[in-house]
């Protein structure tokens, strides 16, 4: 399934030619979308039920992808609404917006996301579960909060690698987050994410948020690009029955790595 979110505005013309200010225009539209989201989170979210919050989040994420001119290609069957642990490989800050446009839910994120410019406040307003990965106490609190959200019927989304990569291979999966699925007895849904240059079909470096790149620098690269295609493969749901956190992590990692690399290999997940 391939779609480009409905475009909300066109770049202005001058003497029949496109002006060179498309990144600035897109940046203005993105800032406006973030400001509007902040207002909705402050004034309306507390009054909405889960379904209404998810619908608002999904509409906002779809609009952001439209502003950024990002096509989305989805393969596999998106599940009906319901509690599940969604796990994916991690490439970019775009991953959060991309997944929210398809499967809106509660995200598990590293504690540094709180301090992100622009998006940090939005993350807090969307009931993001923050974790300090170097702290065992924080990891245990994350598991309990995730299990509680799943028990209430929320979809919980996490990136078990714990950091973003260039997508050339899949990092070790930390198994802690899978304990939440075991406790709540909900299925695990693996997603495989890729970002391609729609003109060449090759991986898009513009979409990556890795290494020493700052968030604002990464956002500028995305805003300047006109050819990012996001690919999402929805894997087979993994039921929790008979599994521990480590076996769920192994199965999910194997599924994602097979899609990412086009083979059936996969190494054991970490603890």
C-alpha positions in Angstrom: 0.0 0.0 0.0 1.6 3.3 -1.1 0.2 6.7 -0.3 1.4 10.3 0.0 -0.5 12.1 2.7 -2.7 14.8 1.3 -0.7 17.9 0.6 -2.0 20.9 2.4 -0.2 23.7 0.4 1.9 24.2 -2.6 5.1 26.2 -2.9 4.5 29.7 -4.3 5.3 30.5 -7.9 7.1 33.5 -9.3 7.1 34.2 -13.0 6.0 30.6 -13.6 8.9 29.1 -11.6 9.0 27.6 -8.1 10.6 29.8 -5.6 13.6 28.5 -3.6 11.9 28.9 -0.2 10.3 25.5 0.1 12.3 24.4 3.2 11.4 27.7 4.9 7.7 27.2 4.0 7.8 23.6 5.3 9.5 24.7 8.5 6.8 27.3 9.1 4.1 24.7 8.5 5.8 22.3 10.8 6.1 24.8 13.6 2.5 25.7 13.2 1.5 22.0 13.4 3.6 21.6 16.6 2.1 24.8 18.1 -1.4 23.5 17.3 -0.6 20.1 18.8 0.7 21.8 22.0 -2.6 23.7 22.3 -4.7 20.5 21.8 -2.6 18.6 24.3 -3.1 21.3 26.9 -6.8 22.1 26.4 -8.5 19.1 24.8 -6.6 15.9 25.6 -7.6 15.7 29.2 -11.3 15.7 28.1 -10.9 12.9 25.5 -11.2 9.2 25.8 -8.6 6.8 24.4 -10.1 6.5 21.0 -10.5 10.2 20.5 -6.9 10.8 21.7 -5.6 8.2 19.3 -7.6 9.7 16.4 -6.3 13.2 17.1 -2.7 11.9 17.3 -3.1 9.9 14.1 -4.4 13.0 12.2 -1.6 15.1 13.5 1.1 12.6 12.5 -0.4 12.2 9.1 -0.4 16.0 8.6 3.3 16.2 9.7 4.2 13.6 7.1 2.3 15.6 4.5 4.1 18.8 5.4 7.4 16.9 5.1 6.5 15.4 1.7 7.1 11.9 2.9 5.5 9.0 1.1 4.5 6.0 3.2 4.5 2.5 1.8 3.0 -0.1 4.1 3.1 -3.9 3.6 1.4 -6.5 5.8 -1.9 -6.2 7.5 -2.4 -3.4 10.1 -4.2 -4.8 13.1 -7.5 -3.6 14.5 -7.3 -1.4 17.5 -6.4 -3.1 20.7 -3.7 -3.6 23.3 -0.3 -4.8 21.9 3.4 -4.2 22.3 4.7 -2.8 19.0 8.5 -3.0 18.5 10.5 -1.7 15.6 14.1 -1.0 14.5 15.1 2.6 15.1 16.5 4.9 12.4 15.2 8.4 13.0 13.0 10.8 15.0 10.7 10.3 12.1 10.0 6.8 13.3 7.7 8.1 16.0 5.7 10.3 13.6 5.5 7.4 11.1 4.3 4.8 13.6 1.8 7.3 15.1 0.3 7.8 11.7 -0.4 4.1 11.4 -0.7 2.7 14.9 -1.2 5.5 17.4 -0.2 4.6 20.9 2.0 5.3 24.0 5.7 5.4 23.3 8.6 4.3 25.4 11.5 6.7 24.9 14.9 7.5 26.4 14.8 10.2 29.0 16.8 12.6 26.8 13.7 13.0 24.6 12.2 15.2 27.3 14.8 17.8 26.4 14.3 17.7 22.7 13.5 21.1 21.2 9.9 21.3 19.9 9.1 17.6 20.3 10.0 17.1 24.0 6.9 18.9 25.3 4.7 17.0 22.8 6.2 13.7 24.0 5.4 14.5 27.6 1.9 15.6 26.7 1.2 12.3 24.9 1.9 10.3 28.1 5.3 9.0 26.8 6.9 6.5 29.2 10.5 7.7 29.7 13.3 5.4 30.7 16.9 6.1 31.8 18.5 3.0 30.2 21.5 3.0 32.5 19.3 2.8 35.6 17.8 -0.6 36.6 15.3 1.2 38.8 14.1 3.3 35.8 13.9 0.2 33.6 11.7 -1.6 36.1 9.5 1.5 36.4 9.2 1.5 32.6 8.1 -2.1 32.5 5.4 -1.5 35.2 4.1 1.6 33.4 4.1 -0.2 30.1 2.3 -3.2 31.5 -0.3 -0.9 33.1 -0.9 1.0 29.8 -1.3 -2.4 28.0 -3.7 -3.6 30.7 -5.8 -0.5 30.1 -6.1 -1.3 26.4 -3.4 1.0 25.0 -0.9 0.2 22.3 2.6 0.6 23.6 5.4 1.2 21.2 9.2 0.8 21.8 12.5 0.5 20.1 14.4 -2.4 21.8 17.7 -1.5 20.2 17.8 1.5 22.6 19.4 3.8 20.0 19.0 4.7 16.4 21.2 3.1 13.7 21.9 3.5 10.0 19.8 0.4 9.2 22.6 -1.6 7.7 22.0 -4.2 10.3 19.9 -4.6 13.4 21.4 -4.0 16.9 21.0 -6.1 20.0 17.4 -6.1 21.4 17.2 -5.3 25.1 14.5 -7.6 26.5 13.2 -5.5 29.3 10.3 -4.0 27.4 9.1 -7.4 26.4 8.4 -8.2 30.1 5.5 -5.8 29.8 3.9 -8.0 27.2 4.4 -11.0 29.4 2.8 -9.3 32.4 -0.1 -8.0 30.5 -0.4 -11.1 28.3 -0.7 -9.1 25.0 0.8 -9.9 21.6 4.0 -8.4 20.3 3.8 -6.8 16.8 7.1 -6.4 15.0 7.5 -3.5 12.5 10.4 -3.1 10.1 11.2 0.5 9.1 13.2 1.8 6.1 13.7 5.2 4.5 14.5 5.3 0.8 15.2 8.0 -1.7 12.1 7.7 -3.9 14.1 8.7 -7.0 16.8 6.1 -6.7 15.3 3.4 -4.4 18.4 3.6 -2.3 18.5 4.2 1.5 17.9 7.9 2.3 20.7 9.4 4.5 18.6 12.5 4.8 16.1 10.7 7.1 18.6 9.2 9.5 19.2 10.6 13.0 22.4 9.0 14.2 25.8 9.7 15.6 26.6 13.3 16.5 23.9 14.8 14.4 21.7 17.2 16.4 17.9 17.0 16.2 17.7 20.4 14.6 20.3 19.5 12.0 18.4 16.3 11.2 15.2 18.2 10.9 16.8 20.6 8.4 17.9 17.7 6.2 14.4 16.3 6.2 12.9 19.6 5.5 15.2 20.2 2.5 14.5 16.7 1.0 11.7 16.1 -1.5 12.2 12.4 -2.1 11.9 10.5 1.2 9.8 7.3 1.1 9.1 5.6 4.3 8.6 1.8 4.2 6.8 0.0 7.0 6.5 -3.8 7.0 4.0 -5.2 9.5 5.1 -8.5 10.7 3.2 -11.5 12.1 1.8 -10.9 15.6 3.6 -13.0 18.3 1.3 -14.3 21.0 2.8 -14.2 24.6 1.6 -17.6 25.7 4.5 -19.8 26.7 7.1 -17.1 26.3 9.4 -15.2 28.5 10.8 -11.7 27.8 14.0 -13.1 26.2 12.2 -15.5 23.8 9.8 -12.8 22.7 12.8 -10.5 22.1 14.5 -13.2 20.0 11.4 -13.8 17.9 10.7 -10.2 17.3 14.3 -9.4 16.4 14.5 -12.4 14.0 11.3 -11.2 12.3 12.5 -7.7 11.9 16.1 -8.6 10.8 14.8 -11.0 8.2 12.8 -8.2 6.6 15.5 -5.7 7.0 18.2 -7.8 5.4 16.1 -10.1 3.3 17.2 -13.3 5.0 16.1 -15.5 7.8 19.1 -14.9 10.1 19.0 -13.3 13.5 21.1 -13.3 16.6 20.0 -13.7 20.2 18.6 -10.7 22.0 20.3 -9.1 25.0 18.9 -9.3 28.5 
